[in-house]
Amino acid sequence: MSGKHYKGPEVSCCIKYFIFGFNVIFWFLGIAFLGIGLWAWNEKGVLSNISSITDLGGFDPVWLFLVVGGVMFILGFAGCIGALRENTFLLKFFSVFLGIIFFLELTAGVLAFVFKDWIKDQLYFFINNNIRAYRDDIDLQNLIDFTQEY
């Protein structure tokens, strides 16, 4: 059987497993963040009554765990499988989204510097709304108490 096989440049085994190892760590951290978020919602009874998600008056810190955990899980998975199987699609997906995250962080930093007065006003408004909802959510109480301690 004579077929044409693509023989591209080989990837160093050391680099391949180095990238795989770091992405496994981030993948498991993403799973842990998702687990913590779902556990916190279960403890508050949100999972048994999904409509209570919109009832919270202030910021629910669980959303932060769920969003960060979800992004870390997806990117860690793409990096793991992409590096291990040398899958160019997953590696491009991983690289593009890491680039987008870096660009968004850089843009947020520049915009925060330029619009610092507006951000200060919005932060003041946000904190006051969360202080009003202090007694309604135990996670918000713990977050505010933790920030005041340190």
N, C-alpha and C positions, 0 to 999 in steps of 0.2 A: 504494500500500500504506500504509494508515494503521494503524500499531501504536503501542502505548504504550511509550515508551522512558523508562527511569529516567535522569534527569539530576540526579545528586547534585552536591555541591560539589566543585569541582576542586581538586586538590592542587597546591601550588606546585611548579613544575618544579625549582627550586633545591633545595628540601627533598627532593624525590623522588630526585634524583641524588646528593645528599649522603648520604642513608641508603643508597642503592645502593652508593656508593663505599666506605663504611666496611664494609658487609657483604661486599663482594667481598674486601676485605683479610682479614677474619676467616674467610671461606670458604677462601681460599687458605692461610691459616695452619693451619686445621683439616686440610686436605689434607696440608700439610707435616708436621704432628704425626703423622697417621696413617702417612704414608710413613716417617718416622723410626722409629716403633714397629715397623712391619712389617719394615723393614730390619734393625733390631736383633735381632728374633726370627729373621730369616733367618740373620744372622751367627752366632747362638748355636745354630742348628740346630733351633729349636723348630718352625718351619713344616714341616720334613720329618718330625718326630715330634711330633704334636700332644699325645700323652699326657704329654710332658715338661713341659707347662705346670703340672701339679699336683705335679711332683717337686721344685720349688724349695723349699728350706727357709725362706728369708727372703722379704722383700718384693722383688718384681721391679719395678724402676723403669720398665720398658717399659709396664706396665699404666697408669701415670699418663699417658704419652704417648697411648696408645690411647683411653682414656676421654675425656681432655680434647680430643683431636683429633676424636673422634666427635661430641661435643657441639658443638664449634665448627663442624664441617662442617655438621651438621644445622641449627643455628640460623643460620649464615651463609647457607646455601642458602635457607632460609625467608625471611630478611630481604631477600636479593637479589631473588628472584623476586617476593616480596610487594610490595616497593617499586617494582620496574620495571613489573610488570603491574597494579599497584594491586589486588592480590588480597587481599580483606579476611580470608579464612580464614587465609592464610599470615601476614599481619601480626598477626592475633589470636594465632595459635600462637606466633609470635616474641615478642610482648609478654608473653603469659602465662608462657612459659618463662623469659624474662628476669626477670620478677617472682618466679617460684618460686626461681630461682637467688639473687636478691638476698635473699629471705626466708630461705632456707637459710643463707646466709652470715651474716646478722644473728643468726639463731637459734644458729648454731655459735659466734659470738663471745660471745653472752650465756651460753650453756652452758659455754663454756671459762672464762669469768670465774667462774661460780658453782662449777664442779666442778674447779677448778685442781689440787687435791691428787690427785684420782683420775686426772686426765689426766697429771700428772707421773709417777705410778706406772705407768700404762699405757705411757707413752713410754719409761720406763726398761726395762720388760719388752720392748717392741718393739725397742729398740736392742740389748739384750743378745741377743735371738734373731737379729737380723741380723748381729751381730758373730760369733756362732757359725757362721753360714752364709757368712762372709766369703770363704773360699777356694773355695766352690762356684760362685759366679756372678761373672763378670768385671765385669758392669755394676754389681753391688752393691759390688764392690771400688772401682771408679772413683767411685761416689757417696759412699762413706764416706771415701775419700781426699780427694775434693774438699771435703767438709764439714769435714774436719780441717784442711785448708790454710787455709780462710777462717773 
